[in-house]
Amino acid sequence: MKTDAIQKNFTDVYDGVIPKRVPIGAVLPLEFCIQYGGLDLGKTQWTLDGVYEATDRLCGELPLESAPLGTPRYPAYLTLLGAKTYVMGDSGFMQHPEVMGMEPEDYDDFIKNPRDFIIETVFPKLFTNWGKDSVSRALSFAEALLAHNDYQNKHAAIVKKLREKYTFYTPPIGSLGGVTAPFDYLADFLRGFTGITKDIKRCPEKIAEACDAVLPFLFEKGLPANPHKYGQTFMPLHMATYLRNKEFDKFYWPSFHRLVEALHDAGQPCYIFCEADWTRYLDYLWELPEGTRFCFEYGDPQTVKDKLGKKHILSGLYPVTYLKTATKQECVDKAKELIDIMAPGGNYIFNFDKNPFVMSDVNLDNYKAVLEYVVQNSNYANAGERSRPAEAHSETRRVLALAETKYRNIGYSVPEGLENVMAPILTKYQDNIWAFMTKLL
């Protein structure tokens, strides 16, 4: 049964208002739910058979406030493309091996036109069926698109059914997105961890230029169909903590900062996962647009609260490993300790430092006890007061030009008098294709 209380707790936090109670942002991923149901991990990721029933039982046991299942990788379309980017291992888990979609001598071509370079050079390297003859490439792409859409629709139907039954926060339709910071994008898919660390010494200026050049593409990738202050674009940050401060300041921060600002100016907040310990970069994060959402993996809660708590929305910092190693009372005490620090003044959503990936990551009784403690013991006496100044959200939808490409909106003939009828229909299909291609990398 849907209630307005949980929804309002989240929207209050997003609006800069102290809610009645601290909301819970914890999410259980697909793999966890599959294991909870005793289902075969590999097979079930292909079919999703039994996922609703397993997740329904799990949701009935836990006081979750955010819909489970996350955003899984779809094995069918990746297999049809011959993807090297994500591969299902023998255990059934989707793995992201280190890949290299371009060579160091390719930087200049990438910088000239990142979008076309990705299609023409990177896709054939990272998707083996893309590099075949044109007919085979077209067929594998069409098959992959159909597989992706079928799986996405089935996954979305399960989540929708769960949201209709349980009291989950539900963002506006089409308001969720995902993207990586420009430097992380180079490291994840184009040069790999090893390659990018060598490039910092070998061709540092090319890295900075490449991060700037890819910004329009990543802005397009991260901006959902319906930007909204109650939605969010998830942005996991991988590489920053491997960099020295001078390297972060030169290579990572400028383009990352611009990307977050561009999405914000388009009406879309970012939800940023700060992987590892970001303590030395907290002053940088303060400069991001007001109301930016953060989940911290490591760090001192009091320091994070003092540095960022009056401007940004904070979560994380509860070590999920504690749920496996500590007693139930110790787990509850840890939650109390964290809430006592983070909750005062608002701008706080309870969450763990990371989501448990599999059942063996946590003691489920401890997980439940912590969530129940938050529900019962994090009410505010000053609900309704402002946690930060009211902010006027921009109505501008495009603050960066779309990434240039010769492949977008290939022309078609239009019979006289049918322009207004045909254009929106054909554009819809072209946009669907383009959205899929944008999602591939």
C-alpha positions as a LaTeX table, in Angstrom:
\begin{tabular}{lrrr}
\hline
Residue & $x$ (\AA) & $y$ (\AA) & $z$ (\AA) \\
\hline
Met1 & 0.00 & 0.00 & 0.00 \\
Lys2 & 1.54 & 3.30 & $-1.12$ \\
Thr3 & 1.66 & 6.07 & 1.47 \\
Asp4 & 2.67 & 9.68 & 1.07 \\
Ala5 & 4.85 & 9.80 & 4.20 \\
Ile6 & 7.92 & 8.09 & 2.74 \\
Gln7 & 7.57 & 9.98 & $-0.53$ \\
Lys8 & 7.42 & 13.27 & 1.34 \\
Asn9 & 10.43 & 12.48 & 3.53 \\
Phe10 & 12.54 & 12.12 & 0.39 \\
Thr11 & 11.10 & 15.12 & $-1.45$ \\
Asp12 & 11.51 & 17.28 & 1.65 \\
Val13 & 15.20 & 16.44 & 1.78 \\
Tyr14 & 15.54 & 17.18 & $-1.93$ \\
Asp15 & 13.69 & 20.49 & $-1.46$ \\
Gly16 & 15.93 & 21.62 & 1.40 \\
Val17 & 13.32 & 21.00 & 4.09 \\
Ile18 & 13.82 & 18.97 & 7.27 \\
Pro19 & 11.59 & 15.88 & 6.94 \\
Lys20 & 9.53 & 14.20 & 9.64 \\
Arg21 & 12.03 & 11.35 & 9.69 \\
Val22 & 15.35 & 10.40 & 8.12 \\
Pro23 & 14.61 & 8.58 & 4.83 \\
Ile24 & 16.30 & 5.25 & 4.02 \\
Gly25 & 18.12 & 5.05 & 0.69 \\
Ala26 & 19.40 & 1.48 & 0.95 \\
Val27 & 18.87 & $-0.61$ & $-2.21$ \\
Leu28 & 19.28 & $-4.36$ & $-2.66$ \\
Pro29 & 20.57 & $-5.33$ & $-6.12$ \\
Leu30 & 19.21 & $-7.98$ & $-8.46$ \\
Glu31 & 21.90 & $-10.52$ & $-7.58$ \\
Phe32 & 21.06 & $-10.31$ & $-3.87$ \\
Cys33 & 17.34 & $-10.82$ & $-4.54$ \\
Ile34 & 18.02 & $-13.79$ & $-6.82$ \\
Gln35 & 20.12 & $-15.47$ & $-4.14$ \\
Tyr36 & 17.51 & $-14.73$ & $-1.49$ \\
Gly37 & 14.97 & $-16.60$ & $-3.60$ \\
Gly38 & 17.27 & $-19.61$ & $-3.97$ \\
Leu39 & 17.32 & $-19.13$ & $-7.74$ \\
Asp40 & 20.15 & $-19.94$ & $-10.13$ \\
Leu41 & 22.09 & $-16.69$ & $-10.55$ \\
Gly42 & 23.22 & $-17.15$ & $-14.15$ \\
Lys43 & 19.95 & $-18.49$ & $-15.55$ \\
Thr44 & 17.77 & $-15.99$ & $-13.71$ \\
Gln45 & 19.69 & $-12.98$ & $-15.00$ \\
Trp46 & 18.81 & $-14.18$ & $-18.49$ \\
Thr47 & 15.11 & $-14.77$ & $-17.85$ \\
Leu48 & 14.15 & $-12.85$ & $-14.68$ \\
Asp49 & 11.81 & $-15.77$ & $-13.95$ \\
Gly50 & 10.94 & $-15.87$ & $-10.25$ \\
Val51 & 12.53 & $-12.49$ & $-9.50$ \\
Tyr52 & 9.27 & $-10.78$ & $-8.58$ \\
Glu53 & 8.26 & $-13.57$ & $-6.19$ \\
Ala54 & 11.68 & $-13.64$ & $-4.50$ \\
Thr55 & 11.88 & $-9.87$ & $-4.19$ \\
Asp56 & 8.29 & $-9.64$ & $-2.99$ \\
Arg57 & 9.13 & $-11.96$ & $-0.07$ \\
Leu58 & 12.26 & $-9.98$ & 0.72 \\
Cys59 & 10.40 & $-6.65$ & 0.66 \\
Gly60 & 7.80 & $-8.12$ & 2.99 \\
Glu61 & 10.55 & $-8.89$ & 5.49 \\
Leu62 & 12.50 & $-5.61$ & 5.40 \\
Pro63 & 11.42 & $-1.97$ & 5.89 \\
Leu64 & 13.00 & $-0.82$ & 2.63 \\
Glu65 & 12.09 & 2.62 & 1.29 \\
Ser66 & 13.80 & 2.48 & $-2.11$ \\
Ala67 & 12.86 & $-0.08$ & $-4.75$ \\
Pro68 & 15.27 & $-3.02$ & $-5.02$ \\
Leu69 & 16.83 & $-4.62$ & $-8.13$ \\
Gly70 & 18.89 & $-1.60$ & $-9.17$ \\
Thr71 & 20.05 & $-1.27$ & $-12.79$ \\
Pro72 & 21.41 & $-4.67$ & $-13.82$ \\
Arg73 & 23.53 & $-5.47$ & $-16.85$ \\
Tyr74 & 21.50 & $-7.30$ & $-19.47$ \\
Pro75 & 23.41 & $-10.43$ & $-20.55$ \\
Ala76 & 21.41 & $-11.10$ & $-23.74$ \\
Tyr77 & 22.19 & $-7.88$ & $-25.58$ \\
Leu78 & 25.80 & $-7.90$ & $-24.41$ \\
Thr79 & 26.22 & $-11.45$ & $-25.69$ \\
Leu80 & 24.62 & $-10.64$ & $-29.05$ \\
Leu81 & 27.07 & $-7.78$ & $-29.51$ \\
Gly82 & 30.03 & $-9.91$ & $-28.44$ \\
Ala83 & 30.77 & $-7.43$ & $-25.64$ \\
Lys84 & 34.13 & $-7.40$ & $-23.89$ \\
Thr85 & 32.97 & $-4.66$ & $-21.51$ \\
Tyr86 & 30.79 & $-6.86$ & $-19.28$ \\
Val87 & 31.05 & $-10.64$ & $-19.25$ \\
Met88 & 29.18 & $-13.21$ & $-17.18$ \\
Gly89 & 31.65 & $-15.35$ & $-15.25$ \\
Asp90 & 31.27 & $-19.02$ & $-14.34$ \\
Ser91 & 29.72 & $-18.00$ & $-11.01$ \\
Gly92 & 26.94 & $-16.12$ & $-12.82$ \\
Phe93 & 28.13 & $-12.64$ & $-11.86$ \\
Met94 & 28.53 & $-9.94$ & $-14.49$ \\
Gln95 & 32.15 & $-8.81$ & $-14.46$ \\
His96 & 33.83 & $-5.71$ & $-15.90$ \\
Pro97 & 37.32 & $-6.75$ & $-17.03$ \\
Glu98 & 39.92 & $-4.12$ & $-17.81$ \\
Val99 & 39.44 & $-3.16$ & $-21.45$ \\
Met100 & 41.20 & $-0.79$ & $-23.80$ \\
Gly101 & 39.09 & 0.72 & $-26.57$ \\
Met102 & 41.76 & 3.04 & $-27.93$ \\
Glu103 & 45.53 & 3.35 & $-28.14$ \\
Pro104 & 47.59 & 6.28 & $-26.85$ \\
Glu105 & 48.18 & 7.49 & $-30.41$ \\
Asp106 & 44.39 & 7.78 & $-30.88$ \\
Tyr107 & 43.93 & 10.76 & $-28.56$ \\
Asp108 & 43.95 & 13.36 & $-31.34$ \\
Asp109 & 41.26 & 11.55 & $-33.33$ \\
Phe110 & 39.18 & 11.08 & $-30.19$ \\
Ile111 & 39.47 & 14.76 & $-29.27$ \\
Lys112 & 38.35 & 15.86 & $-32.76$ \\
Asn113 & 35.04 & 14.02 & $-32.48$ \\
Pro114 & 34.56 & 11.68 & $-29.49$ \\
Arg115 & 31.13 & 10.48 & $-30.58$ \\
Asp116 & 32.11 & 9.34 & $-34.07$ \\
Phe117 & 35.42 & 7.95 & $-32.81$ \\
Ile118 & 33.55 & 5.78 & $-30.31$ \\
Ile119 & 31.25 & 4.42 & $-33.02$ \\
Glu120 & 33.93 & 3.88 & $-35.65$ \\
Thr121 & 36.94 & 2.81 & $-33.56$ \\
Val122 & 35.95 & 1.84 & $-30.02$ \\
Phe123 & 32.81 & $-0.18$ & $-30.77$ \\
Pro124 & 34.62 & $-2.62$ & $-33.11$ \\
Lys125 & 37.29 & $-3.21$ & $-30.47$ \\
Leu126 & 34.95 & $-3.74$ & $-27.53$ \\
Phe127 & 32.02 & $-5.41$ & $-29.35$ \\
Thr128 & 33.37 & $-8.20$ & $-31.53$ \\
Asn129 & 30.22 & $-8.51$ & $-33.65$ \\
Trp130 & 30.40 & $-4.79$ & $-34.45$ \\
Gly131 & 33.68 & $-5.30$ & $-36.25$ \\
Lys132 & 32.29 & $-7.80$ & $-38.78$ \\
Asp133 & 30.90 & $-6.97$ & $-42.22$ \\
Ser134 & 28.13 & $-4.38$ & $-42.47$ \\
Val135 & 25.29 & $-6.91$ & $-42.79$ \\
Ser136 & 26.40 & $-8.92$ & $-39.75$ \\
Arg137 & 26.90 & $-5.71$ & $-37.79$ \\
Ala138 & 23.40 & $-4.47$ & $-38.64$ \\
Leu139 & 21.82 & $-7.80$ & $-37.72$ \\
Ser140 & 23.66 & $-8.13$ & $-34.39$ \\
Phe141 & 22.80 & $-4.53$ & $-33.51$ \\
Ala142 & 19.11 & $-5.08$ & $-34.29$ \\
Glu143 & 19.06 & $-8.30$ & $-32.26$ \\
Ala144 & 20.81 & $-6.59$ & $-29.35$ \\
Leu145 & 18.38 & $-3.67$ & $-29.39$ \\
Leu146 & 15.37 & $-6.01$ & $-29.31$ \\
Ala147 & 16.94 & $-8.05$ & $-26.50$ \\
His148 & 17.75 & $-4.93$ & $-24.50$ \\
Asn149 & 14.24 & $-3.52$ & $-24.83$ \\
Asp150 & 12.57 & $-6.83$ & $-23.95$ \\
Tyr151 & 14.70 & $-7.25$ & $-20.84$ \\
Gln152 & 14.33 & $-3.62$ & $-19.81$ \\
Asn153 & 10.54 & $-3.78$ & $-20.15$ \\
Lys154 & 10.37 & $-6.97$ & $-18.08$ \\
His155 & 12.66 & $-5.53$ & $-15.39$ \\
Ala156 & 10.67 & $-2.27$ & $-15.31$ \\
Ala157 & 7.40 & $-4.17$ & $-14.97$ \\
Ile158 & 8.72 & $-6.03$ & $-11.92$ \\
Val159 & 9.90 & $-2.82$ & $-10.26$ \\
Lys160 & 6.60 & $-1.10$ & $-11.07$ \\
Lys161 & 4.64 & $-3.94$ & $-9.49$ \\
Leu162 & 6.79 & $-3.77$ & $-6.35$ \\
Arg163 & 6.38 & 0.01 & $-6.14$ \\
Glu164 & 2.62 & $-0.36$ & $-6.37$ \\
Lys165 & 2.60 & $-2.81$ & $-3.47$ \\
Tyr166 & 5.20 & $-1.34$ & $-1.11$ \\
Thr167 & 5.96 & 2.09 & 0.31 \\
Phe168 & 8.98 & 2.88 & $-1.85$ \\
Tyr169 & 10.02 & 6.32 & $-2.88$ \\
Thr170 & 9.06 & 6.68 & $-6.54$ \\
Pro171 & 10.81 & 9.31 & $-8.67$ \\
Pro172 & 9.03 & 10.86 & $-11.67$ \\
Ile173 & 8.92 & 8.65 & $-14.76$ \\
Gly174 & 11.97 & 9.15 & $-16.96$ \\
Ser175 & 13.93 & 11.11 & $-14.35$ \\
Leu176 & 16.70 & 8.59 & $-13.55$ \\
Gly177 & 20.03 & 8.51 & $-15.36$ \\
Gly178 & 23.58 & 7.33 & $-15.02$ \\
Val179 & 26.98 & 8.54 & $-16.20$ \\
Thr180 & 30.63 & 8.58 & $-15.19$ \\
Ala181 & 33.01 & 11.51 & $-14.76$ \\
Pro182 & 35.04 & 12.24 & $-17.92$ \\
Phe183 & 38.33 & 10.99 & $-16.47$ \\
Asp184 & 36.63 & 7.82 & $-15.21$ \\
Tyr185 & 35.11 & 7.30 & $-18.65$ \\
Leu186 & 38.56 & 7.37 & $-20.23$ \\
Ala187 & 39.86 & 4.92 & $-17.63$ \\
Asp188 & 36.89 & 2.54 & $-17.64$ \\
Phe189 & 36.39 & 1.91 & $-21.34$ \\
Leu190 & 38.97 & 3.67 & $-23.48$ \\
Arg191 & 42.41 & 3.37 & $-21.94$ \\
Gly192 & 41.95 & 1.07 & $-18.96$ \\
Phe193 & 43.45 & 1.61 & $-15.51$ \\
Thr194 & 46.94 & 0.65 & $-16.66$ \\
Gly195 & 46.81 & 2.77 & $-19.79$ \\
Ile196 & 45.51 & 5.93 & $-18.13$ \\
Thr197 & 48.13 & 5.81 & $-15.38$ \\
Lys198 & 50.85 & 5.64 & $-18.05$ \\
Asp199 & 49.22 & 8.42 & $-20.06$ \\
Ile200 & 49.39 & 10.80 & $-17.09$ \\
Lys201 & 53.16 & 10.74 & $-17.49$ \\
Arg202 & 53.30 & 10.15 & $-21.26$ \\
Cys203 & 50.76 & 12.65 & $-22.62$ \\
Pro204 & 49.15 & 14.62 & $-19.77$ \\
Glu205 & 47.83 & 17.45 & $-21.95$ \\
Lys206 & 45.98 & 14.98 & $-24.16$ \\
Ile207 & 44.12 & 13.61 & $-21.13$ \\
Ala208 & 42.91 & 17.07 & $-20.14$ \\
Glu209 & 41.83 & 17.81 & $-23.72$ \\
Ala210 & 40.06 & 14.45 & $-24.00$ \\
Cys211 & 38.13 & 15.04 & $-20.77$ \\
Asp212 & 36.92 & 18.39 & $-22.10$ \\
Ala213 & 36.11 & 16.97 & $-25.53$ \\
Val214 & 33.94 & 14.14 & $-24.20$ \\
Leu215 & 31.84 & 16.42 & $-21.97$ \\
Pro216 & 28.96 & 16.96 & $-24.45$ \\
Phe217 & 28.63 & 13.21 & $-25.00$ \\
Leu218 & 28.59 & 12.48 & $-21.26$ \\
Phe219 & 26.11 & 15.29 & $-20.62$ \\
Glu220 & 23.80 & 13.73 & $-23.22$ \\
Lys221 & 24.39 & 10.30 & $-21.71$ \\
Gly222 & 23.60 & 11.45 & $-18.17$ \\
Leu223 & 20.56 & 13.60 & $-18.91$ \\
Pro224 & 17.38 & 11.49 & $-18.79$ \\
Ala225 & 14.27 & 12.06 & $-20.89$ \\
Asn226 & 12.53 & 13.90 & $-18.06$ \\
Pro227 & 15.02 & 15.88 & $-15.95$ \\
His228 & 13.48 & 16.55 & $-12.56$ \\
Lys229 & 14.53 & 17.74 & $-9.12$ \\
Tyr230 & 13.05 & 14.56 & $-7.62$ \\
Gly231 & 14.99 & 12.31 & $-10.00$ \\
Gln232 & 18.75 & 11.90 & $-10.13$ \\
Thr233 & 21.69 & 10.90 & $-12.29$ \\
Phe234 & 23.89 & 8.34 & $-10.58$ \\
Met235 & 27.60 & 9.05 & $-10.95$ \\
Pro236 & 30.07 & 6.57 & $-9.41$ \\
Leu237 & 33.55 & 8.05 & $-9.03$ \\
His238 & 36.35 & 5.51 & $-9.44$ \\
Met239 & 39.75 & 6.97 & $-10.19$ \\
Ala240 & 40.03 & 10.17 & $-8.17$ \\
Thr241 & 41.52 & 8.62 & $-5.05$ \\
Tyr242 & 44.29 & 6.99 & $-7.10$ \\
Leu243 & 45.49 & 10.41 & $-8.20$ \\
Arg244 & 47.81 & 12.81 & $-6.47$ \\
Asn245 & 46.28 & 16.15 & $-5.53$ \\
Lys246 & 47.92 & 18.00 & $-8.44$ \\
Glu247 & 46.73 & 15.35 & $-10.87$ \\
Phe248 & 43.19 & 15.51 & $-9.50$ \\
Asp249 & 43.20 & 19.29 & $-9.80$ \\
Lys250 & 44.40 & 19.19 & $-13.42$ \\
Phe251 & 42.81 & 16.09 & $-14.94$ \\
Tyr252 & 39.80 & 15.08 & $-12.87$ \\
Trp253 & 38.15 & 18.06 & $-11.23$ \\
Pro254 & 37.58 & 20.61 & $-14.06$ \\
Ser255 & 35.54 & 18.39 & $-16.40$ \\
Phe256 & 33.80 & 16.56 & $-13.55$ \\
His257 & 32.77 & 19.90 & $-12.04$ \\
Arg258 & 31.44 & 21.15 & $-15.38$ \\
Leu259 & 29.47 & 17.95 & $-15.97$ \\
Val260 & 27.72 & 18.12 & $-12.59$ \\
Glu261 & 26.97 & 21.81 & $-13.10$ \\
Ala262 & 25.62 & 21.20 & $-16.62$ \\
Leu263 & 23.24 & 18.51 & $-15.40$ \\
His264 & 22.16 & 20.70 & $-12.50$ \\
Asp265 & 21.49 & 23.65 & $-14.81$ \\
Ala266 & 19.37 & 21.31 & $-16.95$ \\
Gly267 & 17.22 & 20.57 & $-13.89$ \\
Gln268 & 18.83 & 17.21 & $-13.07$ \\
Pro269 & 20.56 & 16.61 & $-9.69$ \\
Cys270 & 23.48 & 14.20 & $-9.44$ \\
Tyr271 & 23.75 & 11.36 & $-6.93$ \\
Ile272 & 27.49 & 10.86 & $-6.57$ \\
Phe273 & 29.07 & 7.75 & $-5.08$ \\
Cys274 & 32.47 & 8.72 & $-3.69$ \\
Glu275 & 34.37 & 5.46 & $-3.88$ \\
Ala276 & 37.16 & 4.99 & $-1.31$ \\
Asp277 & 38.18 & 7.91 & 0.94 \\
Trp278 & 37.45 & 11.39 & $-0.43$ \\
Thr279 & 38.49 & 13.31 & 2.71 \\
Arg280 & 41.22 & 15.27 & 0.93 \\
Tyr281 & 38.74 & 16.39 & $-1.74$ \\
Leu282 & 35.86 & 17.54 & 0.48 \\
Asp283 & 36.63 & 21.22 & $-0.12$ \\
Tyr284 & 36.28 & 20.62 & $-3.85$ \\
Leu285 & 32.91 & 18.92 & $-3.39$ \\
Trp286 & 31.61 & 21.95 & $-1.52$ \\
Glu287 & 31.89 & 23.90 & $-4.79$ \\
Leu288 & 29.37 & 21.67 & $-6.58$ \\
Pro289 & 25.77 & 22.94 & $-7.01$ \\
Glu290 & 23.71 & 23.18 & $-3.85$ \\
Gly291 & 21.70 & 20.06 & $-3.07$ \\
Thr292 & 24.05 & 17.68 & $-4.87$ \\
Arg293 & 23.62 & 14.20 & $-3.37$ \\
Phe294 & 26.56 & 12.18 & $-2.09$ \\
Cys295 & 27.06 & 8.66 & $-0.83$ \\
Phe296 & 30.43 & 8.22 & 0.86 \\
Glu297 & 32.16 & 4.88 & 1.15 \\
Tyr298 & 34.81 & 5.85 & 3.69 \\
Gly299 & 35.65 & 8.87 & 5.82 \\
Asp300 & 35.01 & 10.41 & 9.21 \\
Pro301 & 31.26 & 11.17 & 9.49 \\
Gln302 & 31.76 & 14.27 & 11.62 \\
Thr303 & 34.27 & 15.73 & 9.17 \\
Val304 & 32.00 & 15.03 & 6.20 \\
Lys305 & 29.03 & 16.55 & 8.04 \\
Asp306 & 30.95 & 19.65 & 9.10 \\
Lys307 & 32.39 & 20.24 & 5.62 \\
Leu308 & 29.33 & 19.55 & 3.45 \\
Gly309 & 26.22 & 19.11 & 5.58 \\
Lys310 & 24.84 & 22.64 & 5.28 \\
Lys311 & 24.90 & 22.67 & 1.47 \\
His312 & 24.64 & 19.10 & 0.16 \\
Ile313 & 22.64 & 15.92 & 0.81 \\
Leu314 & 24.72 & 13.23 & 2.50 \\
Ser315 & 24.46 & 9.46 & 2.88 \\
Gly316 & 26.64 & 6.38 & 3.27 \\
Leu317 & 29.45 & 5.85 & 5.80 \\
Tyr318 & 27.77 & 2.94 & 7.59 \\
Pro319 & 30.18 & 0.01 & 6.93 \\
Val320 & 28.13 & $-2.78$ & 5.39 \\
Thr321 & 30.78 & $-5.28$ & 6.51 \\
Tyr322 & 29.73 & $-4.51$ & 10.09 \\
Leu323 & 26.42 & $-6.28$ & 9.40 \\
Lys324 & 28.37 & $-9.49$ & 8.86 \\
Thr325 & 30.88 & $-9.33$ & 11.68 \\
Ala326 & 29.14 & $-7.52$ & 14.57 \\
Thr327 & 26.31 & $-8.50$ & 16.89 \\
Lys328 & 22.80 & $-7.17$ & 16.32 \\
Gln329 & 23.14 & $-4.71$ & 19.20 \\
Glu330 & 26.51 & $-3.48$ & 17.93 \\
Cys331 & 24.96 & $-2.91$ & 14.50 \\
Val332 & 22.11 & $-0.90$ & 16.01 \\
Asp333 & 24.54 & 1.10 & 18.16 \\
Lys334 & 26.56 & 1.93 & 15.04 \\
Ala335 & 23.39 & 3.22 & 13.34 \\
Lys336 & 22.59 & 5.38 & 16.37 \\
Glu337 & 26.12 & 6.77 & 16.40 \\
Leu338 & 25.94 & 7.68 & 12.72 \\
Ile339 & 22.46 & 9.22 & 12.90 \\
Asp340 & 23.42 & 11.31 & 15.94 \\
Ile341 & 26.17 & 12.88 & 13.83 \\
Met342 & 24.59 & 13.07 & 10.38 \\
Ala343 & 20.89 & 13.74 & 10.97 \\
Pro344 & 20.87 & 17.09 & 12.85 \\
Gly345 & 19.96 & 19.93 & 10.52 \\
Gly346 & 18.60 & 17.63 & 7.82 \\
Asn347 & 20.18 & 17.09 & 4.38 \\
Tyr348 & 20.64 & 13.42 & 5.28 \\
Ile349 & 19.43 & 10.10 & 3.89 \\
Phe350 & 20.47 & 6.96 & 5.74 \\
Asn351 & 22.43 & 4.46 & 3.69 \\
Phe352 & 25.28 & 2.01 & 3.95 \\
Asp353 & 28.72 & 2.68 & 2.52 \\
Lys354 & 27.75 & 0.37 & $-0.34$ \\
Asn355 & 24.90 & $-1.96$ & $-1.15$ \\
Pro356 & 25.43 & $-5.61$ & $-0.18$ \\
Phe357 & 26.05 & $-7.38$ & $-3.46$ \\
Val358 & 25.29 & $-10.94$ & $-2.37$ \\
Met359 & 23.62 & $-12.65$ & 0.59 \\
Ser360 & 26.95 & $-13.61$ & 2.13 \\
Asp361 & 27.88 & $-9.92$ & 2.50 \\
Val362 & 25.50 & $-9.42$ & 5.44 \\
Asn363 & 23.61 & $-11.05$ & 8.26 \\
Leu364 & 20.06 & $-10.31$ & 7.12 \\
Asp365 & 18.78 & $-10.11$ & 10.71 \\
Asn366 & 21.30 & $-7.36$ & 11.43 \\
Tyr367 & 20.36 & $-5.56$ & 8.21 \\
Lys368 & 16.71 & $-5.63$ & 9.24 \\
Ala369 & 17.47 & $-4.48$ & 12.78 \\
Val370 & 19.40 & $-1.45$ & 11.53 \\
Leu371 & 16.64 & $-0.38$ & 9.15 \\
Glu372 & 14.01 & $-0.83$ & 11.86 \\
Tyr373 & 16.07 & 1.30 & 14.22 \\
Val374 & 16.21 & 4.11 & 11.66 \\
Val375 & 12.44 & 3.94 & 11.09 \\
Gln376 & 11.69 & 4.06 & 14.81 \\
Asn377 & 14.36 & 6.44 & 16.09 \\
Ser378 & 15.19 & 9.17 & 13.59 \\
Asn379 & 12.22 & 11.53 & 13.85 \\
Tyr380 & 12.88 & 15.28 & 13.76 \\
Ala381 & 11.44 & 17.67 & 16.34 \\
Asn382 & 11.86 & 20.58 & 13.90 \\
Ala383 & 10.35 & 19.02 & 10.78 \\
Gly384 & 9.34 & 21.60 & 8.19 \\
Glu385 & 12.19 & 24.01 & 8.86 \\
Arg386 & 14.65 & 24.71 & 6.06 \\
Ser387 & 17.87 & 22.72 & 5.98 \\
Arg388 & 19.41 & 24.99 & 3.33 \\
Pro389 & 18.27 & 28.12 & 1.48 \\
Ala390 & 15.56 & 27.71 & $-1.15$ \\
Glu391 & 17.03 & 27.44 & $-4.63$ \\
Ala392 & 15.49 & 28.40 & $-7.96$ \\
His393 & 15.88 & 25.50 & $-10.40$ \\
Ser394 & 16.73 & 26.35 & $-13.97$ \\
Glu395 & 14.19 & 25.47 & $-16.65$ \\
Thr396 & 16.95 & 25.26 & $-19.28$ \\
Arg397 & 17.12 & 21.79 & $-20.76$ \\
Arg398 & 20.28 & 22.05 & $-22.86$ \\
Val399 & 23.26 & 23.78 & $-21.35$ \\
Leu400 & 25.86 & 21.94 & $-23.41$ \\
Ala401 & 25.55 & 21.36 & $-27.13$ \\
Leu402 & 24.79 & 17.79 & $-28.14$ \\
Ala403 & 27.84 & 15.76 & $-29.09$ \\
Glu404 & 28.64 & 16.27 & $-32.75$ \\
Thr405 & 28.22 & 13.28 & $-35.05$ \\
Lys406 & 27.53 & 12.60 & $-38.69$ \\
Tyr407 & 25.32 & 9.65 & $-37.75$ \\
Arg408 & 22.54 & 11.42 & $-35.89$ \\
Asn409 & 19.20 & 11.96 & $-37.64$ \\
Ile410 & 20.07 & 10.49 & $-41.02$ \\
Gly411 & 17.75 & 12.12 & $-43.57$ \\
Tyr412 & 14.56 & 10.65 & $-45.01$ \\
Ser413 & 12.17 & 11.76 & $-47.71$ \\
Val414 & 8.93 & 13.38 & $-46.60$ \\
Pro415 & 5.87 & 13.54 & $-48.87$ \\
Glu416 & 4.42 & 17.02 & $-49.08$ \\
Gly417 & 1.81 & 17.68 & $-46.44$ \\
Leu418 & 2.93 & 14.92 & $-44.07$ \\
Glu419 & 5.84 & 16.73 & $-42.41$ \\
Asn420 & 4.06 & 17.40 & $-39.12$ \\
Val421 & 2.75 & 13.83 & $-38.95$ \\
Met422 & 5.92 & 11.99 & $-39.90$ \\
Ala423 & 8.54 & 14.02 & $-38.07$ \\
Pro424 & 7.60 & 13.17 & $-34.46$ \\
Ile425 & 7.09 & 9.49 & $-35.30$ \\
Leu426 & 10.41 & 9.06 & $-37.09$ \\
Thr427 & 12.24 & 11.19 & $-34.53$ \\
Lys428 & 10.96 & 8.93 & $-31.75$ \\
Tyr429 & 12.50 & 5.87 & $-33.38$ \\
Gln430 & 15.74 & 7.66 & $-34.14$ \\
Asp431 & 15.95 & 8.86 & $-30.54$ \\
Asn432 & 15.38 & 5.31 & $-29.28$ \\
Ile433 & 18.22 & 3.99 & $-31.41$ \\
Trp434 & 20.48 & 6.83 & $-30.34$ \\
Ala435 & 19.68 & 6.31 & $-26.66$ \\
Phe436 & 20.65 & 2.65 & $-26.98$ \\
Met437 & 23.93 & 3.49 & $-28.71$ \\
Thr438 & 24.68 & 6.06 & $-26.03$ \\
Lys439 & 24.07 & 3.45 & $-23.35$ \\
Leu440 & 26.44 & 0.90 & $-24.88$ \\
Leu441 & 29.54 & 2.68 & $-23.55$ \\
\hline
\end{tabular}
